[in-house]
């Protein structure tokens, strides 16, 4: 539940997905980038730990801290970083990652 700023009354929040910022990353091997999961209105706002978990589709190319969303480029290639709601793993968001040679 969250409060509606106009009425200050609670409104139901049904989260259907996360928006990941930035939505795509081009980085070099060895670089580190911080991702943020943002809930759309009326659930709006950046995630507060530990509501989400982060995973990488290609851990050989890009690793991600499962609690913090910190991405590290490991090898040249592509990966998708996925954020999932801990209360409902079907509620997800994603960011595309391209890792390039240094």
Buried (B, 14 or more C-beta within 10 A) or exposed (E): EBEEEEEEEEEEEEBEBBBBBEEEBEBEBEBEBEBBBBBBEBBEEEBEEEBBBBBBBBEEBBBBEBEEBBBBBBEEBEBBBBBBBEEEEEBBBBBBBBBEEE
